């Protein structure tokens, strides 16, 4: 594997969080590029960026270990004044998205959703190999999802189970801020962290 460049993912101290320990020798905080730090902090002077950052911290502090992800999402939307919410959903999670929309509407939000197969474009139309049609003839179209929600002028977009990579394209093309409600993992019931919790046992194969 060669030399490994150590960074935050190799740290077990987390002194940057609680300031109750000693920074490791490879710590990014103590080896910080001050220009990058200054540039990052300067971004919070923007009114919208600051509002989002403050709201995020308030939601965490006010509802820590009490609110579910859906409750936190609604609380966050309220704090930033997001009233029109978009749902970018996988067609495989339309039932879950309908329930989510129902909950959001009961809390006074306007909701519009776009499924990944909207537009019904064949996979081969963009060069996707024919063998990929084994799981369906039409492509997932996260760029179209983003553009349709952009046209709706949504205030905040919620991602529900978009595939790996498709979610990346949706985030790239969405005009509105995005947050993820459901991460797709068909094998683990949309709970991908279970593979990490069992990496030393059942899913040892991940490190084989």
Secondary structure, 3 states (H helix, E strand, C coil): CCCCCCCHHHCCCCHHHHCCCCCCCCCCCCCCCHHHHHHHHHHCCCHHHHHHHHHHHHHHHHHCCCCCHHHHHHHHHHHCCCCEEEEEECHHHHHHHHHHHHHHHHCCCEEEEEECCCCCCEHHHHCCCHHHHHHCCECCCHHHHHHHHHHCCCCEEEEECCCCCHHHHHHHHCCCEEEEEECCCCCCCCCCHHHHHCCCCCCHHHHC
